[in-house]
Amino acid sequence: MKDITAIYISNNKTIGIKPKKHRIVPVSLCFELIKNRNDIDQLIKWAKTKEIEVKYGSFMKWI
């Protein structure tokens, strides 16, 4: 997707989507996936098919 710079994964369950026009992740684009690891794996696969960078570790959020 041309509008997404990167997808951040923190603690294997918190997801942040960073739009291209933002320096940090807006809170409205932060999610917590708690059901199972399969949800995150599907997101990673989707990001790779769209050539979106996936970064692991903590990330800054806009409050």
PyMOL Python script that loads the backbone (N, CA, C, O; Angstrom):
from pymol import cmd

cmd.read_pdbstr("""\
ATOM      1  N   MET A   1       0.851  -1.161   0.000  1.00  0.00           N
ATOM      2  CA  MET A   1       0.000   0.000   0.000  1.00  0.00           C
ATOM      3  C   MET A   1       0.901   1.228   0.000  1.00  0.00           C
ATOM      4  O   MET A   1       1.903   1.275   0.713  1.00  0.00           O
ATOM      5  N   LYS A   2       0.543   2.200  -0.788  1.00  0.00           N
ATOM      6  CA  LYS A   2       1.371   3.387  -0.876  1.00  0.00           C
ATOM      7  C   LYS A   2       1.217   4.328   0.311  1.00  0.00           C
ATOM      8  O   LYS A   2       2.062   5.201   0.510  1.00  0.00           O
ATOM      9  N   ASP A   3       0.171   4.175   1.097  1.00  0.00           N
ATOM     10  CA  ASP A   3      -0.080   5.096   2.209  1.00  0.00           C
ATOM     11  C   ASP A   3       0.539   4.641   3.527  1.00  0.00           C
ATOM     12  O   ASP A   3       0.527   5.393   4.502  1.00  0.00           O
ATOM     13  N   ILE A   4       1.083   3.419   3.575  1.00  0.00           N
ATOM     14  CA  ILE A   4       1.630   2.866   4.810  1.00  0.00           C
ATOM     15  C   ILE A   4       3.148   2.773   4.700  1.00  0.00           C
ATOM     16  O   ILE A   4       3.673   2.166   3.767  1.00  0.00           O
ATOM     17  N   THR A   5       3.851   3.378   5.661  1.00  0.00           N
ATOM     18  CA  THR A   5       5.315   3.306   5.693  1.00  0.00           C
ATOM     19  C   THR A   5       5.767   1.981   6.286  1.00  0.00           C
ATOM     20  O   THR A   5       6.616   1.295   5.717  1.00  0.00           O
ATOM     21  N   ALA A   6       5.191   1.621   7.443  1.00  0.00           N
ATOM     22  CA  ALA A   6       5.619   0.403   8.129  1.00  0.00           C
ATOM     23  C   ALA A   6       4.530  -0.076   9.079  1.00  0.00           C
ATOM     24  O   ALA A   6       3.639   0.675   9.474  1.00  0.00           O
ATOM     25  N   ILE A   7       4.634  -1.351   9.430  1.00  0.00           N
ATOM     26  CA  ILE A   7       3.795  -1.941  10.469  1.00  0.00           C
ATOM     27  C   ILE A   7       4.731  -2.343  11.596  1.00  0.00           C
ATOM     28  O   ILE A   7       5.713  -3.053  11.377  1.00  0.00           O
ATOM     29  N   TYR A   8       4.421  -1.887  12.801  1.00  0.00           N
ATOM     30  CA  TYR A   8       5.233  -2.181  13.965  1.00  0.00           C
ATOM     31  C   TYR A   8       4.548  -3.254  14.806  1.00  0.00           C
ATOM     32  O   TYR A   8       3.329  -3.234  14.977  1.00  0.00           O
ATOM     33  N   ILE A   9       5.338  -4.187  15.327  1.00  0.00           N
ATOM     34  CA  ILE A   9       4.813  -5.231  16.206  1.00  0.00           C
ATOM     35  C   ILE A   9       5.615  -5.181  17.501  1.00  0.00           C
ATOM     36  O   ILE A   9       6.830  -5.378  17.505  1.00  0.00           O
ATOM     37  N   SER A  10       4.914  -4.914  18.596  1.00  0.00           N
ATOM     38  CA  SER A  10       5.553  -4.803  19.902  1.00  0.00           C
ATOM     39  C   SER A  10       4.975  -5.865  20.833  1.00  0.00           C
ATOM     40  O   SER A  10       3.760  -6.061  20.875  1.00  0.00           O
ATOM     41  N   ASN A  11       5.833  -6.544  21.571  1.00  0.00           N
ATOM     42  CA  ASN A  11       5.404  -7.572  22.538  1.00  0.00           C
ATOM     43  C   ASN A  11       4.564  -8.678  21.903  1.00  0.00           C
ATOM     44  O   ASN A  11       3.761  -9.314  22.585  1.00  0.00           O
ATOM     45  N   ASN A  12       4.741  -8.904  20.629  1.00  0.00           N
ATOM     46  CA  ASN A  12       4.021  -9.946  19.890  1.00  0.00           C
ATOM     47  C   ASN A  12       2.507  -9.823  19.943  1.00  0.00           C
ATOM     48  O   ASN A  12       1.803 -10.801  19.691  1.00  0.00           O
ATOM     49  N   LYS A  13       1.988  -8.632  20.269  1.00  0.00           N
ATOM     50  CA  LYS A  13       0.534  -8.472  20.218  1.00  0.00           C
ATOM     51  C   LYS A  13       0.081  -7.053  19.928  1.00  0.00           C
ATOM     52  O   LYS A  13      -1.031  -6.866  19.433  1.00  0.00           O
ATOM     53  N   THR A  14       0.890  -6.048  20.214  1.00  0.00           N
ATOM     54  CA  THR A  14       0.512  -4.665  19.931  1.00  0.00           C
ATOM     55  C   THR A  14       0.991  -4.304  18.527  1.00  0.00           C
ATOM     56  O   THR A  14       2.168  -4.456  18.197  1.00  0.00           O
ATOM     57  N   ILE A  15       0.060  -3.828  17.714  1.00  0.00           N
ATOM     58  CA  ILE A  15       0.331  -3.503  16.311  1.00  0.00           C
ATOM     59  C   ILE A  15       0.168  -2.004  16.119  1.00  0.00           C
ATOM     60  O   ILE A  15      -0.784  -1.406  16.621  1.00  0.00           O
ATOM     61  N   GLY A  16       1.093  -1.405  15.397  1.00  0.00           N
ATOM     62  CA  GLY A  16       0.994   0.006  15.039  1.00  0.00           C
ATOM     63  C   GLY A  16       1.193   0.163  13.543  1.00  0.00           C
ATOM     64  O   GLY A  16       2.133  -0.396  12.978  1.00  0.00           O
ATOM     65  N   ILE A  17       0.324   0.913  12.904  1.00  0.00           N
ATOM     66  CA  ILE A  17       0.427   1.155  11.465  1.00  0.00           C
ATOM     67  C   ILE A  17       0.821   2.612  11.272  1.00  0.00           C
ATOM     68  O   ILE A  17       0.093   3.520  11.673  1.00  0.00           O
ATOM     69  N   LYS A  18       1.985   2.829  10.651  1.00  0.00           N
ATOM     70  CA  LYS A  18       2.505   4.186  10.472  1.00  0.00           C
ATOM     71  C   LYS A  18       2.238   4.672   9.056  1.00  0.00           C
ATOM     72  O   LYS A  18       2.817   4.152   8.101  1.00  0.00           O
ATOM     73  N   PRO A  19       1.360   5.670   8.912  1.00  0.00           N
ATOM     74  CA  PRO A  19       1.103   6.250   7.593  1.00  0.00           C
ATOM     75  C   PRO A  19       2.326   7.025   7.092  1.00  0.00           C
ATOM     76  O   PRO A  19       3.144   7.490   7.886  1.00  0.00           O
ATOM     77  N   LYS A  20       2.439   7.156   5.786  1.00  0.00           N
ATOM     78  CA  LYS A  20       3.582   7.849   5.187  1.00  0.00           C
ATOM     79  C   LYS A  20       3.695   9.309   5.615  1.00  0.00           C
ATOM     80  O   LYS A  20       4.808   9.811   5.769  1.00  0.00           O
ATOM     81  N   LYS A  21       2.599   9.988   5.806  1.00  0.00           N
ATOM     82  CA  LYS A  21       2.647  11.419   6.112  1.00  0.00           C
ATOM     83  C   LYS A  21       2.847  11.707   7.599  1.00  0.00           C
ATOM     84  O   LYS A  21       2.838  12.871   8.000  1.00  0.00           O
ATOM     85  N   HIS A  22       3.029  10.668   8.428  1.00  0.00           N
ATOM     86  CA  HIS A  22       3.200  10.849   9.866  1.00  0.00           C
ATOM     87  C   HIS A  22       4.598  10.418  10.294  1.00  0.00           C
ATOM     88  O   HIS A  22       5.182   9.501   9.716  1.00  0.00           O
ATOM     89  N   ARG A  23       5.130  11.092  11.318  1.00  0.00           N
ATOM     90  CA  ARG A  23       6.434  10.706  11.847  1.00  0.00           C
ATOM     91  C   ARG A  23       6.322   9.607  12.895  1.00  0.00           C
ATOM     92  O   ARG A  23       7.267   8.851  13.117  1.00  0.00           O
ATOM     93  N   ILE A  24       5.148   9.523  13.545  1.00  0.00           N
ATOM     94  CA  ILE A  24       4.904   8.473  14.527  1.00  0.00           C
ATOM     95  C   ILE A  24       3.533   7.863  14.279  1.00  0.00           C
ATOM     96  O   ILE A  24       2.750   8.370  13.475  1.00  0.00           O
ATOM     97  N   VAL A  25       3.253   6.770  14.977  1.00  0.00           N
ATOM     98  CA  VAL A  25       1.998   6.041  14.791  1.00  0.00           C
ATOM     99  C   VAL A  25       0.859   6.754  15.525  1.00  0.00           C
ATOM    100  O   VAL A  25       0.960   6.976  16.732  1.00  0.00           O
ATOM    101  N   PRO A  26      -0.231   7.122  14.818  1.00  0.00           N
ATOM    102  CA  PRO A  26      -1.395   7.710  15.502  1.00  0.00           C
ATOM    103  C   PRO A  26      -2.091   6.648  16.371  1.00  0.00           C
ATOM    104  O   PRO A  26      -2.130   5.474  16.001  1.00  0.00           O
ATOM    105  N   VAL A  27      -2.631   7.051  17.504  1.00  0.00           N
ATOM    106  CA  VAL A  27      -3.309   6.118  18.396  1.00  0.00           C
ATOM    107  C   VAL A  27      -4.458   5.403  17.674  1.00  0.00           C
ATOM    108  O   VAL A  27      -4.749   4.243  17.966  1.00  0.00           O
ATOM    109  N   SER A  28      -5.094   6.083  16.754  1.00  0.00           N
ATOM    110  CA  SER A  28      -6.208   5.458  16.025  1.00  0.00           C
ATOM    111  C   SER A  28      -5.750   4.300  15.152  1.00  0.00           C
ATOM    112  O   SER A  28      -6.576   3.535  14.655  1.00  0.00           O
ATOM    113  N   LEU A  29      -4.429   4.161  14.959  1.00  0.00           N
ATOM    114  CA  LEU A  29      -3.895   3.062  14.154  1.00  0.00           C
ATOM    115  C   LEU A  29      -3.063   2.098  15.004  1.00  0.00           C
ATOM    116  O   LEU A  29      -2.169   1.426  14.491  1.00  0.00           O
ATOM    117  N   CYS A  30      -3.363   2.034  16.314  1.00  0.00           N
ATOM    118  CA  CYS A  30      -2.746   1.073  17.230  1.00  0.00           C
ATOM    119  C   CYS A  30      -3.792   0.036  17.626  1.00  0.00           C
ATOM    120  O   CYS A  30      -4.930   0.375  17.953  1.00  0.00           O
ATOM    121  N   PHE A  31      -3.392  -1.218  17.592  1.00  0.00           N
ATOM    122  CA  PHE A  31      -4.319  -2.304  17.886  1.00  0.00           C
ATOM    123  C   PHE A  31      -3.629  -3.327  18.770  1.00  0.00           C
ATOM    124  O   PHE A  31      -2.402  -3.421  18.792  1.00  0.00           O
ATOM    125  N   GLU A  32      -4.425  -4.088  19.495  1.00  0.00           N
ATOM    126  CA  GLU A  32      -3.881  -5.179  20.282  1.00  0.00           C
ATOM    127  C   GLU A  32      -4.582  -6.461  19.852  1.00  0.00           C
ATOM    128  O   GLU A  32      -5.795  -6.604  20.004  1.00  0.00           O
ATOM    129  N   LEU A  33      -3.799  -7.388  19.313  1.00  0.00           N
ATOM    130  CA  LEU A  33      -4.338  -8.671  18.875  1.00  0.00           C
ATOM    131  C   LEU A  33      -4.038  -9.702  19.946  1.00  0.00           C
ATOM    132  O   LEU A  33      -2.879 -10.048  20.173  1.00  0.00           O
ATOM    133  N   ILE A  34      -5.077 -10.192  20.604  1.00  0.00           N
ATOM    134  CA  ILE A  34      -4.848 -11.099  21.724  1.00  0.00           C
ATOM    135  C   ILE A  34      -5.387 -12.501  21.485  1.00  0.00           C
ATOM    136  O   ILE A  34      -5.165 -13.386  22.311  1.00  0.00           O
ATOM    137  N   LYS A  35      -6.081 -12.728  20.393  1.00  0.00           N
ATOM    138  CA  LYS A  35      -6.677 -14.049  20.182  1.00  0.00           C
ATOM    139  C   LYS A  35      -5.624 -15.130  20.006  1.00  0.00           C
ATOM    140  O   LYS A  35      -5.557 -16.078  20.789  1.00  0.00           O
ATOM    141  N   ASN A  36      -4.801 -14.985  18.973  1.00  0.00           N
ATOM    142  CA  ASN A  36      -3.752 -15.975  18.771  1.00  0.00           C
ATOM    143  C   ASN A  36      -2.673 -15.446  17.840  1.00  0.00           C
ATOM    144  O   ASN A  36      -2.842 -14.410  17.196  1.00  0.00           O
ATOM    145  N   ARG A  37      -1.588 -16.154  17.780  1.00  0.00           N
ATOM    146  CA  ARG A  37      -0.433 -15.755  16.968  1.00  0.00           C
ATOM    147  C   ARG A  37      -0.780 -15.789  15.479  1.00  0.00           C
ATOM    148  O   ARG A  37      -0.161 -15.073  14.691  1.00  0.00           O
ATOM    149  N   ASN A  38      -1.742 -16.593  15.087  1.00  0.00           N
ATOM    150  CA  ASN A  38      -2.126 -16.713  13.676  1.00  0.00           C
ATOM    151  C   ASN A  38      -2.577 -15.372  13.096  1.00  0.00           C
ATOM    152  O   ASN A  38      -2.307 -15.087  11.929  1.00  0.00           O
ATOM    153  N   ASP A  39      -3.254 -14.552  13.888  1.00  0.00           N
ATOM    154  CA  ASP A  39      -3.705 -13.232  13.418  1.00  0.00           C
ATOM    155  C   ASP A  39      -2.519 -12.359  13.010  1.00  0.00           C
ATOM    156  O   ASP A  39      -2.548 -11.696  11.973  1.00  0.00           O
ATOM    157  N   ILE A  40      -1.476 -12.369  13.842  1.00  0.00           N
ATOM    158  CA  ILE A  40      -0.286 -11.566  13.551  1.00  0.00           C
ATOM    159  C   ILE A  40       0.449 -12.139  12.342  1.00  0.00           C
ATOM    160  O   ILE A  40       0.940 -11.387  11.500  1.00  0.00           O
ATOM    161  N   ASP A  41       0.524 -13.463  12.255  1.00  0.00           N
ATOM    162  CA  ASP A  41       1.180 -14.089  11.101  1.00  0.00           C
ATOM    163  C   ASP A  41       0.480 -13.716   9.794  1.00  0.00           C
ATOM    164  O   ASP A  41       1.143 -13.473   8.785  1.00  0.00           O
ATOM    165  N   GLN A  42      -0.840 -13.669   9.804  1.00  0.00           N
ATOM    166  CA  GLN A  42      -1.595 -13.274   8.604  1.00  0.00           C
ATOM    167  C   GLN A  42      -1.315 -11.823   8.242  1.00  0.00           C
ATOM    168  O   GLN A  42      -1.189 -11.493   7.062  1.00  0.00           O
ATOM    169  N   LEU A  43      -1.216 -10.956   9.237  1.00  0.00           N
ATOM    170  CA  LEU A  43      -0.900  -9.546   8.994  1.00  0.00           C
ATOM    171  C   LEU A  43       0.495  -9.407   8.381  1.00  0.00           C
ATOM    172  O   LEU A  43       0.692  -8.629   7.447  1.00  0.00           O
ATOM    173  N   ILE A  44       1.454 -10.156   8.904  1.00  0.00           N
ATOM    174  CA  ILE A  44       2.824 -10.116   8.374  1.00  0.00           C
ATOM    175  C   ILE A  44       2.851 -10.583   6.923  1.00  0.00           C
ATOM    176  O   ILE A  44       3.507  -9.966   6.084  1.00  0.00           O
ATOM    177  N   LYS A  45       2.145 -11.661   6.626  1.00  0.00           N
ATOM    178  CA  LYS A  45       2.067 -12.161   5.236  1.00  0.00           C
ATOM    179  C   LYS A  45       1.471 -11.107   4.310  1.00  0.00           C
ATOM    180  O   LYS A  45       1.986 -10.869   3.218  1.00  0.00           O
ATOM    181  N   TRP A  46       0.391 -10.481   4.748  1.00  0.00           N
ATOM    182  CA  TRP A  46      -0.258  -9.448   3.937  1.00  0.00           C
ATOM    183  C   TRP A  46       0.703  -8.298   3.677  1.00  0.00           C
ATOM    184  O   TRP A  46       0.808  -7.814   2.550  1.00  0.00           O
ATOM    185  N   ALA A  47       1.412  -7.857   4.730  1.00  0.00           N
ATOM    186  CA  ALA A  47       2.351  -6.746   4.589  1.00  0.00           C
ATOM    187  C   ALA A  47       3.454  -7.083   3.586  1.00  0.00           C
ATOM    188  O   ALA A  47       3.843  -6.235   2.783  1.00  0.00           O
ATOM    189  N   LYS A  48       3.949  -8.298   3.629  1.00  0.00           N
ATOM    190  CA  LYS A  48       5.006  -8.696   2.696  1.00  0.00           C
ATOM    191  C   LYS A  48       4.511  -8.707   1.253  1.00  0.00           C
ATOM    192  O   LYS A  48       5.247  -8.330   0.341  1.00  0.00           O
ATOM    193  N   THR A  49       3.271  -9.138   1.044  1.00  0.00           N
ATOM    194  CA  THR A  49       2.746  -9.147  -0.326  1.00  0.00           C
ATOM    195  C   THR A  49       2.552  -7.730  -0.856  1.00  0.00           C
ATOM    196  O   THR A  49       2.608  -7.501  -2.064  1.00  0.00           O
ATOM    197  N   LYS A  50       2.324  -6.783   0.046  1.00  0.00           N
ATOM    198  CA  LYS A  50       2.146  -5.378  -0.332  1.00  0.00           C
ATOM    199  C   LYS A  50       3.446  -4.589  -0.253  1.00  0.00           C
ATOM    200  O   LYS A  50       3.456  -3.378  -0.476  1.00  0.00           O
ATOM    201  N   GLU A  51       4.554  -5.281   0.067  1.00  0.00           N
ATOM    202  CA  GLU A  51       5.881  -4.664   0.185  1.00  0.00           C
ATOM    203  C   GLU A  51       5.924  -3.570   1.252  1.00  0.00           C
ATOM    204  O   GLU A  51       6.533  -2.517   1.061  1.00  0.00           O
ATOM    205  N   ILE A  52       5.264  -3.845   2.378  1.00  0.00           N
ATOM    206  CA  ILE A  52       5.259  -2.936   3.530  1.00  0.00           C
ATOM    207  C   ILE A  52       6.246  -3.487   4.554  1.00  0.00           C
ATOM    208  O   ILE A  52       6.213  -4.673   4.884  1.00  0.00           O
ATOM    209  N   GLU A  53       7.115  -2.627   5.049  1.00  0.00           N
ATOM    210  CA  GLU A  53       8.119  -3.043   6.018  1.00  0.00           C
ATOM    211  C   GLU A  53       7.460  -3.411   7.347  1.00  0.00           C
ATOM    212  O   GLU A  53       6.569  -2.707   7.821  1.00  0.00           O
ATOM    213  N   VAL A  54       7.902  -4.513   7.939  1.00  0.00           N
ATOM    214  CA  VAL A  54       7.424  -4.935   9.254  1.00  0.00           C
ATOM    215  C   VAL A  54       8.595  -4.778  10.221  1.00  0.00           C
ATOM    216  O   VAL A  54       9.670  -5.338  10.009  1.00  0.00           O
ATOM    217  N   LYS A  55       8.369  -4.008  11.287  1.00  0.00           N
ATOM    218  CA  LYS A  55       9.423  -3.752  12.279  1.00  0.00           C
ATOM    219  C   LYS A  55       8.973  -4.304  13.623  1.00  0.00           C
ATOM    220  O   LYS A  55       7.802  -4.205  13.990  1.00  0.00           O
ATOM    221  N   TYR A  56       9.920  -4.888  14.350  1.00  0.00           N
ATOM    222  CA  TYR A  56       9.633  -5.484  15.649  1.00  0.00           C
ATOM    223  C   TYR A  56      10.249  -4.645  16.751  1.00  0.00           C
ATOM    224  O   TYR A  56      11.372  -4.160  16.615  1.00  0.00           O
ATOM    225  N   GLY A  57       9.519  -4.474  17.839  1.00  0.00           N
ATOM    226  CA  GLY A  57       9.998  -3.709  18.982  1.00  0.00           C
ATOM    227  C   GLY A  57       9.017  -2.597  19.319  1.00  0.00           C
ATOM    228  O   GLY A  57       8.001  -2.419  18.646  1.00  0.00           O
ATOM    229  N   SER A  58       9.334  -1.857  20.366  1.00  0.00           N
ATOM    230  CA  SER A  58       8.420  -0.797  20.788  1.00  0.00           C
ATOM    231  C   SER A  58       8.440   0.351  19.766  1.00  0.00           C
ATOM    232  O   SER A  58       9.411   0.540  19.033  1.00  0.00           O
ATOM    233  N   PHE A  59       7.366   1.086  19.744  1.00  0.00           N
ATOM    234  CA  PHE A  59       7.240   2.201  18.809  1.00  0.00           C
ATOM    235  C   PHE A  59       6.541   3.368  19.483  1.00  0.00           C
ATOM    236  O   PHE A  59       5.777   3.176  20.429  1.00  0.00           O
ATOM    237  N   MET A  60       6.799   4.570  19.003  1.00  0.00           N
ATOM    238  CA  MET A  60       6.200   5.772  19.563  1.00  0.00           C
ATOM    239  C   MET A  60       4.796   5.978  18.993  1.00  0.00           C
ATOM    240  O   MET A  60       4.558   5.808  17.797  1.00  0.00           O
ATOM    241  N   LYS A  61       3.883   6.347  19.878  1.00  0.00           N
ATOM    242  CA  LYS A  61       2.495   6.567  19.472  1.00  0.00           C
ATOM    243  C   LYS A  61       2.120   8.027  19.690  1.00  0.00           C
ATOM    244  O   LYS A  61       2.580   8.661  20.640  1.00  0.00           O
ATOM    245  N   TRP A  62       1.296   8.544  18.819  1.00  0.00           N
ATOM    246  CA  TRP A  62       0.776   9.902  18.944  1.00  0.00           C
ATOM    247  C   TRP A  62      -0.439   9.865  19.867  1.00  0.00           C
ATOM    248  O   TRP A  62      -1.361   9.078  19.653  1.00  0.00           O
ATOM    249  N   ILE A  63      -0.440  10.707  20.881  1.00  0.00           N
ATOM    250  CA  ILE A  63      -1.566  10.699  21.848  1.00  0.00           C
ATOM    251  C   ILE A  63      -2.530  11.804  21.496  1.00  0.00           C
ATOM    252  O   ILE A  63      -3.543  11.978  22.173  1.00  0.00           O
TER     253      ILE A  63
END
""", "prot")
cmd.dss("prot")
cmd.show_as("cartoon", "prot")
cmd.util.cbc("prot")
cmd.orient("prot")
